[in-house]
Amino acid sequence: MVAIATLGLSVSACLPAPYEADPTSSYQWQRRQEDIQRREAERVRTCALMNKDSDRFKRDCTRPGDPS
């Protein structure tokens, strides 16, 4: 019984995230863009505080095409 429950939980973790439809109104698009900008600003602030030589900085703060 425990094995079945463990298997069920591990399989459910592999499922893709639920589908999120594109916004349909200009208000929804604006909210989406503001959310993207807010998350990017938070990422930039967080990266500015991190040690530049850490593995976390390399993983979370570098983008493809950034100079090494």
PyMOL Python script that loads the backbone (N, CA, C, O; Angstrom):
from pymol import cmd

cmd.read_pdbstr("""\
ATOM      1  N   MET A   1       0.825  -1.189   0.000  1.00  0.00           N
ATOM      2  CA  MET A   1       0.000   0.000   0.000  1.00  0.00           C
ATOM      3  C   MET A   1       0.874   1.261   0.000  1.00  0.00           C
ATOM      4  O   MET A   1       0.588   2.220  -0.716  1.00  0.00           O
ATOM      5  N   VAL A   2       1.938   1.249   0.806  1.00  0.00           N
ATOM      6  CA  VAL A   2       2.850   2.399   0.857  1.00  0.00           C
ATOM      7  C   VAL A   2       3.578   2.545  -0.480  1.00  0.00           C
ATOM      8  O   VAL A   2       3.810   3.658  -0.951  1.00  0.00           O
ATOM      9  N   ALA A   3       3.932   1.416  -1.080  1.00  0.00           N
ATOM     10  CA  ALA A   3       4.633   1.458  -2.366  1.00  0.00           C
ATOM     11  C   ALA A   3       3.750   2.072  -3.448  1.00  0.00           C
ATOM     12  O   ALA A   3       4.234   2.836  -4.283  1.00  0.00           O
ATOM     13  N   ILE A   4       2.474   1.746  -3.437  1.00  0.00           N
ATOM     14  CA  ILE A   4       1.552   2.309  -4.429  1.00  0.00           C
ATOM     15  C   ILE A   4       1.407   3.813  -4.228  1.00  0.00           C
ATOM     16  O   ILE A   4       1.397   4.570  -5.198  1.00  0.00           O
ATOM     17  N   ALA A   5       1.295   4.245  -2.988  1.00  0.00           N
ATOM     18  CA  ALA A   5       1.182   5.679  -2.697  1.00  0.00           C
ATOM     19  C   ALA A   5       2.452   6.413  -3.115  1.00  0.00           C
ATOM     20  O   ALA A   5       2.373   7.505  -3.678  1.00  0.00           O
ATOM     21  N   THR A   6       3.604   5.839  -2.852  1.00  0.00           N
ATOM     22  CA  THR A   6       4.873   6.454  -3.232  1.00  0.00           C
ATOM     23  C   THR A   6       4.994   6.541  -4.754  1.00  0.00           C
ATOM     24  O   THR A   6       5.434   7.559  -5.290  1.00  0.00           O
ATOM     25  N   LEU A   7       4.609   5.490  -5.433  1.00  0.00           N
ATOM     26  CA  LEU A   7       4.646   5.484  -6.889  1.00  0.00           C
ATOM     27  C   LEU A   7       3.708   6.551  -7.457  1.00  0.00           C
ATOM     28  O   LEU A   7       4.065   7.254  -8.403  1.00  0.00           O
ATOM     29  N   GLY A   8       2.533   6.669  -6.894  1.00  0.00           N
ATOM     30  CA  GLY A   8       1.579   7.675  -7.356  1.00  0.00           C
ATOM     31  C   GLY A   8       2.102   9.089  -7.182  1.00  0.00           C
ATOM     32  O   GLY A   8       1.940   9.928  -8.068  1.00  0.00           O
ATOM     33  N   LEU A   9       2.729   9.355  -6.048  1.00  0.00           N
ATOM     34  CA  LEU A   9       3.278  10.693  -5.810  1.00  0.00           C
ATOM     35  C   LEU A   9       4.449  10.981  -6.729  1.00  0.00           C
ATOM     36  O   LEU A   9       4.587  12.098  -7.225  1.00  0.00           O
ATOM     37  N   SER A  10       5.289   9.990  -6.960  1.00  0.00           N
ATOM     38  CA  SER A  10       6.451  10.231  -7.813  1.00  0.00           C
ATOM     39  C   SER A  10       6.034  10.428  -9.273  1.00  0.00           C
ATOM     40  O   SER A  10       6.651  11.224  -9.980  1.00  0.00           O
ATOM     41  N   VAL A  11       5.020   9.733  -9.729  1.00  0.00           N
ATOM     42  CA  VAL A  11       4.543   9.898 -11.105  1.00  0.00           C
ATOM     43  C   VAL A  11       3.855  11.249 -11.270  1.00  0.00           C
ATOM     44  O   VAL A  11       3.998  11.888 -12.312  1.00  0.00           O
ATOM     45  N   SER A  12       3.122  11.689 -10.271  1.00  0.00           N
ATOM     46  CA  SER A  12       2.422  12.971 -10.388  1.00  0.00           C
ATOM     47  C   SER A  12       3.406  14.134 -10.451  1.00  0.00           C
ATOM     48  O   SER A  12       3.077  15.182 -11.007  1.00  0.00           O
ATOM     49  N   ALA A  13       4.594  13.974  -9.900  1.00  0.00           N
ATOM     50  CA  ALA A  13       5.593  15.036  -9.965  1.00  0.00           C
ATOM     51  C   ALA A  13       6.150  15.190 -11.374  1.00  0.00           C
ATOM     52  O   ALA A  13       6.707  16.238 -11.701  1.00  0.00           O
ATOM     53  N   CYS A  14       6.011  14.174 -12.211  1.00  0.00           N
ATOM     54  CA  CYS A  14       6.537  14.212 -13.580  1.00  0.00           C
ATOM     55  C   CYS A  14       5.559  14.826 -14.579  1.00  0.00           C
ATOM     56  O   CYS A  14       5.932  15.077 -15.725  1.00  0.00           O
ATOM     57  N   LEU A  15       4.350  15.066 -14.179  1.00  0.00           N
ATOM     58  CA  LEU A  15       3.355  15.616 -15.097  1.00  0.00           C
ATOM     59  C   LEU A  15       3.688  17.066 -15.419  1.00  0.00           C
ATOM     60  O   LEU A  15       4.201  17.780 -14.557  1.00  0.00           O
ATOM     61  N   PRO A  16       3.410  17.519 -16.637  1.00  0.00           N
ATOM     62  CA  PRO A  16       3.690  18.914 -16.988  1.00  0.00           C
ATOM     63  C   PRO A  16       2.766  19.863 -16.229  1.00  0.00           C
ATOM     64  O   PRO A  16       1.714  19.472 -15.724  1.00  0.00           O
ATOM     65  N   ALA A  17       3.190  21.104 -16.170  1.00  0.00           N
ATOM     66  CA  ALA A  17       2.377  22.124 -15.509  1.00  0.00           C
ATOM     67  C   ALA A  17       1.072  22.292 -16.277  1.00  0.00           C
ATOM     68  O   ALA A  17       1.036  22.065 -17.486  1.00  0.00           O
ATOM     69  N   PRO A  18       0.013  22.682 -15.599  1.00  0.00           N
ATOM     70  CA  PRO A  18      -1.263  22.855 -16.302  1.00  0.00           C
ATOM     71  C   PRO A  18      -1.154  23.918 -17.398  1.00  0.00           C
ATOM     72  O   PRO A  18      -0.405  24.888 -17.276  1.00  0.00           O
ATOM     73  N   TYR A  19      -1.906  23.712 -18.450  1.00  0.00           N
ATOM     74  CA  TYR A  19      -1.899  24.640 -19.587  1.00  0.00           C
ATOM     75  C   TYR A  19      -2.456  25.984 -19.154  1.00  0.00           C
ATOM     76  O   TYR A  19      -3.494  26.064 -18.497  1.00  0.00           O
ATOM     77  N   GLU A  20      -1.754  27.025 -19.530  1.00  0.00           N
ATOM     78  CA  GLU A  20      -2.229  28.371 -19.246  1.00  0.00           C
ATOM     79  C   GLU A  20      -2.504  29.053 -20.575  1.00  0.00           C
ATOM     80  O   GLU A  20      -1.590  29.283 -21.366  1.00  0.00           O
ATOM     81  N   ALA A  21      -3.748  29.370 -20.810  1.00  0.00           N
ATOM     82  CA  ALA A  21      -4.148  29.980 -22.077  1.00  0.00           C
ATOM     83  C   ALA A  21      -3.578  31.388 -22.186  1.00  0.00           C
ATOM     84  O   ALA A  21      -3.336  32.057 -21.182  1.00  0.00           O
ATOM     85  N   ASP A  22      -3.368  31.823 -23.425  1.00  0.00           N
ATOM     86  CA  ASP A  22      -2.924  33.197 -23.654  1.00  0.00           C
ATOM     87  C   ASP A  22      -4.027  34.154 -23.223  1.00  0.00           C
ATOM     88  O   ASP A  22      -5.212  33.833 -23.319  1.00  0.00           O
ATOM     89  N   PRO A  23      -3.633  35.322 -22.752  1.00  0.00           N
ATOM     90  CA  PRO A  23      -4.633  36.321 -22.377  1.00  0.00           C
ATOM     91  C   PRO A  23      -5.487  36.704 -23.583  1.00  0.00           C
ATOM     92  O   PRO A  23      -5.022  36.671 -24.722  1.00  0.00           O
ATOM     93  N   THR A  24      -6.728  37.065 -23.321  1.00  0.00           N
ATOM     94  CA  THR A  24      -7.640  37.416 -24.416  1.00  0.00           C
ATOM     95  C   THR A  24      -7.997  38.897 -24.434  1.00  0.00           C
ATOM     96  O   THR A  24      -8.467  39.402 -25.453  1.00  0.00           O
ATOM     97  N   SER A  25      -7.786  39.593 -23.338  1.00  0.00           N
ATOM     98  CA  SER A  25      -8.122  41.015 -23.324  1.00  0.00           C
ATOM     99  C   SER A  25      -6.846  41.838 -23.138  1.00  0.00           C
ATOM    100  O   SER A  25      -5.810  41.324 -22.714  1.00  0.00           O
ATOM    101  N   SER A  26      -6.946  43.106 -23.460  1.00  0.00           N
ATOM    102  CA  SER A  26      -5.779  43.985 -23.301  1.00  0.00           C
ATOM    103  C   SER A  26      -5.396  44.102 -21.819  1.00  0.00           C
ATOM    104  O   SER A  26      -4.216  44.227 -21.492  1.00  0.00           O
ATOM    105  N   TYR A  27      -6.377  44.063 -20.937  1.00  0.00           N
ATOM    106  CA  TYR A  27      -6.104  44.113 -19.496  1.00  0.00           C
ATOM    107  C   TYR A  27      -5.291  42.894 -19.062  1.00  0.00           C
ATOM    108  O   TYR A  27      -4.338  43.020 -18.293  1.00  0.00           O
ATOM    109  N   GLN A  28      -5.672  41.711 -19.558  1.00  0.00           N
ATOM    110  CA  GLN A  28      -4.936  40.499 -19.204  1.00  0.00           C
ATOM    111  C   GLN A  28      -3.522  40.538 -19.762  1.00  0.00           C
ATOM    112  O   GLN A  28      -2.591  40.106 -19.082  1.00  0.00           O
ATOM    113  N   TRP A  29      -3.330  41.044 -20.982  1.00  0.00           N
ATOM    114  CA  TRP A  29      -1.988  41.157 -21.550  1.00  0.00           C
ATOM    115  C   TRP A  29      -1.139  42.117 -20.719  1.00  0.00           C
ATOM    116  O   TRP A  29       0.036  41.850 -20.465  1.00  0.00           O
ATOM    117  N   GLN A  30      -1.726  43.216 -20.302  1.00  0.00           N
ATOM    118  CA  GLN A  30      -0.990  44.195 -19.497  1.00  0.00           C
ATOM    119  C   GLN A  30      -0.568  43.581 -18.168  1.00  0.00           C
ATOM    120  O   GLN A  30       0.569  43.765 -17.734  1.00  0.00           O
ATOM    121  N   ARG A  31      -1.467  42.856 -17.524  1.00  0.00           N
ATOM    122  CA  ARG A  31      -1.122  42.193 -16.259  1.00  0.00           C
ATOM    123  C   ARG A  31      -0.019  41.170 -16.465  1.00  0.00           C
ATOM    124  O   ARG A  31       0.874  41.037 -15.628  1.00  0.00           O
ATOM    125  N   ARG A  32      -0.078  40.440 -17.585  1.00  0.00           N
ATOM    126  CA  ARG A  32       0.957  39.441 -17.894  1.00  0.00           C
ATOM    127  C   ARG A  32       2.312  40.116 -18.069  1.00  0.00           C
ATOM    128  O   ARG A  32       3.315  39.647 -17.532  1.00  0.00           O
ATOM    129  N   GLN A  33       2.343  41.218 -18.820  1.00  0.00           N
ATOM    130  CA  GLN A  33       3.600  41.930 -19.044  1.00  0.00           C
ATOM    131  C   GLN A  33       4.149  42.508 -17.743  1.00  0.00           C
ATOM    132  O   GLN A  33       5.356  42.457 -17.507  1.00  0.00           O
ATOM    133  N   GLU A  34       3.283  43.054 -16.901  1.00  0.00           N
ATOM    134  CA  GLU A  34       3.728  43.605 -15.622  1.00  0.00           C
ATOM    135  C   GLU A  34       4.278  42.509 -14.719  1.00  0.00           C
ATOM    136  O   GLU A  34       5.245  42.731 -13.990  1.00  0.00           O
ATOM    137  N   ASP A  35       3.670  41.330 -14.764  1.00  0.00           N
ATOM    138  CA  ASP A  35       4.159  40.200 -13.971  1.00  0.00           C
ATOM    139  C   ASP A  35       5.541  39.764 -14.457  1.00  0.00           C
ATOM    140  O   ASP A  35       6.425  39.481 -13.648  1.00  0.00           O
ATOM    141  N   ILE A  36       5.725  39.709 -15.775  1.00  0.00           N
ATOM    142  CA  ILE A  36       7.033  39.346 -16.331  1.00  0.00           C
ATOM    143  C   ILE A  36       8.083  40.370 -15.920  1.00  0.00           C
ATOM    144  O   ILE A  36       9.187  39.996 -15.525  1.00  0.00           O
ATOM    145  N   GLN A  37       7.756  41.649 -16.008  1.00  0.00           N
ATOM    146  CA  GLN A  37       8.696  42.703 -15.626  1.00  0.00           C
ATOM    147  C   GLN A  37       9.024  42.649 -14.136  1.00  0.00           C
ATOM    148  O   GLN A  37      10.173  42.852 -13.743  1.00  0.00           O
ATOM    149  N   ARG A  38       8.011  42.374 -13.305  1.00  0.00           N
ATOM    150  CA  ARG A  38       8.233  42.287 -11.862  1.00  0.00           C
ATOM    151  C   ARG A  38       9.162  41.129 -11.521  1.00  0.00           C
ATOM    152  O   ARG A  38      10.073  41.279 -10.707  1.00  0.00           O
ATOM    153  N   ARG A  39       8.928  39.955 -12.152  1.00  0.00           N
ATOM    154  CA  ARG A  39       9.782  38.792 -11.885  1.00  0.00           C
ATOM    155  C   ARG A  39      11.216  39.029 -12.352  1.00  0.00           C
ATOM    156  O   ARG A  39      12.162  38.620 -11.679  1.00  0.00           O
ATOM    157  N   GLU A  40      11.380  39.684 -13.495  1.00  0.00           N
ATOM    158  CA  GLU A  40      12.728  39.968 -14.008  1.00  0.00           C
ATOM    159  C   GLU A  40      13.448  40.971 -13.100  1.00  0.00           C
ATOM    160  O   GLU A  40      14.640  40.815 -12.834  1.00  0.00           O
ATOM    161  N   ALA A  41      12.741  41.986 -12.628  1.00  0.00           N
ATOM    162  CA  ALA A  41      13.357  42.955 -11.718  1.00  0.00           C
ATOM    163  C   ALA A  41      13.773  42.281 -10.408  1.00  0.00           C
ATOM    164  O   ALA A  41      14.831  42.590  -9.859  1.00  0.00           O
ATOM    165  N   GLU A  42      12.960  41.379  -9.916  1.00  0.00           N
ATOM    166  CA  GLU A  42      13.303  40.639  -8.695  1.00  0.00           C
ATOM    167  C   GLU A  42      14.526  39.763  -8.933  1.00  0.00           C
ATOM    168  O   GLU A  42      15.392  39.666  -8.064  1.00  0.00           O
ATOM    169  N   ARG A  43      14.610  39.123 -10.097  1.00  0.00           N
ATOM    170  CA  ARG A  43      15.768  38.291 -10.422  1.00  0.00           C
ATOM    171  C   ARG A  43      17.042  39.135 -10.481  1.00  0.00           C
ATOM    172  O   ARG A  43      18.088  38.722  -9.982  1.00  0.00           O
ATOM    173  N   VAL A  44      16.949  40.315 -11.089  1.00  0.00           N
ATOM    174  CA  VAL A  44      18.108  41.204 -11.193  1.00  0.00           C
ATOM    175  C   VAL A  44      18.549  41.666  -9.805  1.00  0.00           C
ATOM    176  O   VAL A  44      19.745  41.697  -9.515  1.00  0.00           O
ATOM    177  N   ARG A  45      17.587  42.029  -8.941  1.00  0.00           N
ATOM    178  CA  ARG A  45      17.930  42.452  -7.575  1.00  0.00           C
ATOM    179  C   ARG A  45      18.590  41.320  -6.798  1.00  0.00           C
ATOM    180  O   ARG A  45      19.584  41.533  -6.105  1.00  0.00           O
ATOM    181  N   THR A  46      18.041  40.130  -6.914  1.00  0.00           N
ATOM    182  CA  THR A  46      18.599  38.980  -6.208  1.00  0.00           C
ATOM    183  C   THR A  46      20.004  38.677  -6.706  1.00  0.00           C
ATOM    184  O   THR A  46      20.904  38.406  -5.910  1.00  0.00           O
ATOM    185  N   CYS A  47      20.193  38.720  -8.012  1.00  0.00           N
ATOM    186  CA  CYS A  47      21.507  38.420  -8.583  1.00  0.00           C
ATOM    187  C   CYS A  47      22.548  39.464  -8.190  1.00  0.00           C
ATOM    188  O   CYS A  47      23.726  39.138  -8.045  1.00  0.00           O
ATOM    189  N   ALA A  48      22.123  40.715  -8.018  1.00  0.00           N
ATOM    190  CA  ALA A  48      23.064  41.764  -7.624  1.00  0.00           C
ATOM    191  C   ALA A  48      23.612  41.525  -6.219  1.00  0.00           C
ATOM    192  O   ALA A  48      24.706  41.986  -5.896  1.00  0.00           O
ATOM    193  N   LEU A  49      22.870  40.818  -5.393  1.00  0.00           N
ATOM    194  CA  LEU A  49      23.301  40.565  -4.021  1.00  0.00           C
ATOM    195  C   LEU A  49      24.120  39.287  -3.872  1.00  0.00           C
ATOM    196  O   LEU A  49      24.755  39.080  -2.838  1.00  0.00           O
ATOM    197  N   MET A  50      24.115  38.424  -4.893  1.00  0.00           N
ATOM    198  CA  MET A  50      24.785  37.125  -4.797  1.00  0.00           C
ATOM    199  C   MET A  50      26.274  37.233  -5.060  1.00  0.00           C
ATOM    200  O   MET A  50      26.743  38.163  -5.716  1.00  0.00           O
ATOM    201  N   ASN A  51      27.010  36.257  -4.533  1.00  0.00           N
ATOM    202  CA  ASN A  51      28.419  36.095  -4.828  1.00  0.00           C
ATOM    203  C   ASN A  51      28.541  35.659  -6.285  1.00  0.00           C
ATOM    204  O   ASN A  51      27.941  34.664  -6.692  1.00  0.00           O
ATOM    205  N   LYS A  52      29.308  36.397  -7.058  1.00  0.00           N
ATOM    206  CA  LYS A  52      29.403  36.138  -8.498  1.00  0.00           C
ATOM    207  C   LYS A  52      30.095  34.817  -8.829  1.00  0.00           C
ATOM    208  O   LYS A  52      29.972  34.324  -9.950  1.00  0.00           O
ATOM    209  N   ASP A  53      30.817  34.239  -7.873  1.00  0.00           N
ATOM    210  CA  ASP A  53      31.532  32.988  -8.119  1.00  0.00           C
ATOM    211  C   ASP A  53      30.761  31.758  -7.655  1.00  0.00           C
ATOM    212  O   ASP A  53      31.249  30.638  -7.805  1.00  0.00           O
ATOM    213  N   SER A  54      29.576  31.939  -7.098  1.00  0.00           N
ATOM    214  CA  SER A  54      28.824  30.808  -6.560  1.00  0.00           C
ATOM    215  C   SER A  54      28.126  30.021  -7.671  1.00  0.00           C
ATOM    216  O   SER A  54      27.842  30.547  -8.747  1.00  0.00           O
ATOM    217  N   ASP A  55      27.861  28.756  -7.379  1.00  0.00           N
ATOM    218  CA  ASP A  55      27.137  27.914  -8.335  1.00  0.00           C
ATOM    219  C   ASP A  55      25.715  28.420  -8.537  1.00  0.00           C
ATOM    220  O   ASP A  55      25.182  28.354  -9.645  1.00  0.00           O
ATOM    221  N   ARG A  56      25.103  28.922  -7.476  1.00  0.00           N
ATOM    222  CA  ARG A  56      23.733  29.432  -7.591  1.00  0.00           C
ATOM    223  C   ARG A  56      23.675  30.625  -8.539  1.00  0.00           C
ATOM    224  O   ARG A  56      22.738  30.743  -9.328  1.00  0.00           O
ATOM    225  N   PHE A  57      24.672  31.512  -8.470  1.00  0.00           N
ATOM    226  CA  PHE A  57      24.705  32.655  -9.375  1.00  0.00           C
ATOM    227  C   PHE A  57      24.808  32.178 -10.814  1.00  0.00           C
ATOM    228  O   PHE A  57      24.101  32.671 -11.693  1.00  0.00           O
ATOM    229  N   LYS A  58      25.695  31.214 -11.049  1.00  0.00           N
ATOM    230  CA  LYS A  58      25.874  30.692 -12.406  1.00  0.00           C
ATOM    231  C   LYS A  58      24.593  30.043 -12.909  1.00  0.00           C
ATOM    232  O   LYS A  58      24.260  30.167 -14.087  1.00  0.00           O
ATOM    233  N   ARG A  59      23.873  29.356 -12.035  1.00  0.00           N
ATOM    234  CA  ARG A  59      22.650  28.664 -12.420  1.00  0.00           C
ATOM    235  C   ARG A  59      21.484  29.631 -12.639  1.00  0.00           C
ATOM    236  O   ARG A  59      20.763  29.514 -13.630  1.00  0.00           O
ATOM    237  N   ASP A  60      21.294  30.585 -11.723  1.00  0.00           N
ATOM    238  CA  ASP A  60      20.093  31.422 -11.731  1.00  0.00           C
ATOM    239  C   ASP A  60      20.251  32.769 -12.431  1.00  0.00           C
ATOM    240  O   ASP A  60      19.253  33.372 -12.824  1.00  0.00           O
ATOM    241  N   CYS A  61      21.478  33.252 -12.597  1.00  0.00           N
ATOM    242  CA  CYS A  61      21.651  34.632 -13.046  1.00  0.00           C
ATOM    243  C   CYS A  61      22.278  34.778 -14.426  1.00  0.00           C
ATOM    244  O   CYS A  61      22.262  35.869 -14.995  1.00  0.00           O
ATOM    245  N   THR A  62      22.819  33.718 -14.966  1.00  0.00           N
ATOM    246  CA  THR A  62      23.404  33.848 -16.296  1.00  0.00           C
ATOM    247  C   THR A  62      22.363  33.508 -17.347  1.00  0.00           C
ATOM    248  O   THR A  62      21.497  32.660 -17.136  1.00  0.00           O
ATOM    249  N   ARG A  63      22.462  34.174 -18.465  1.00  0.00           N
ATOM    250  CA  ARG A  63      21.560  33.974 -19.590  1.00  0.00           C
ATOM    251  C   ARG A  63      22.385  33.548 -20.797  1.00  0.00           C
ATOM    252  O   ARG A  63      23.564  33.889 -20.891  1.00  0.00           O
ATOM    253  N   PRO A  64      21.780  32.810 -21.716  1.00  0.00           N
ATOM    254  CA  PRO A  64      22.511  32.447 -22.935  1.00  0.00           C
ATOM    255  C   PRO A  64      23.001  33.705 -23.656  1.00  0.00           C
ATOM    256  O   PRO A  64      22.255  34.666 -23.841  1.00  0.00           O
ATOM    257  N   GLY A  65      24.258  33.673 -24.052  1.00  0.00           N
ATOM    258  CA  GLY A  65      24.839  34.813 -24.735  1.00  0.00           C
ATOM    259  C   GLY A  65      25.561  35.786 -23.818  1.00  0.00           C
ATOM    260  O   GLY A  65      26.237  36.694 -24.303  1.00  0.00           O
ATOM    261  N   ASP A  66      25.436  35.619 -22.494  1.00  0.00           N
ATOM    262  CA  ASP A  66      26.172  36.483 -21.569  1.00  0.00           C
ATOM    263  C   ASP A  66      27.664  36.212 -21.707  1.00  0.00           C
ATOM    264  O   ASP A  66      28.067  35.068 -21.916  1.00  0.00           O
ATOM    265  N   PRO A  67      28.483  37.247 -21.594  1.00  0.00           N
ATOM    266  CA  PRO A  67      29.924  37.024 -21.621  1.00  0.00           C
ATOM    267  C   PRO A  67      30.348  36.211 -20.387  1.00  0.00           C
ATOM    268  O   PRO A  67      29.808  36.392 -19.295  1.00  0.00           O
ATOM    269  N   SER A  68      31.297  35.339 -20.577  1.00  0.00           N
ATOM    270  CA  SER A  68      31.739  34.476 -19.472  1.00  0.00           C
ATOM    271  C   SER A  68      32.609  35.190 -18.485  1.00  0.00           C
ATOM    272  O   SER A  68      33.053  34.589 -17.506  1.00  0.00           O
TER     273      SER A  68
END
""", "prot")
cmd.dss("prot")
cmd.show_as("cartoon", "prot")
cmd.util.cbc("prot")
cmd.orient("prot")
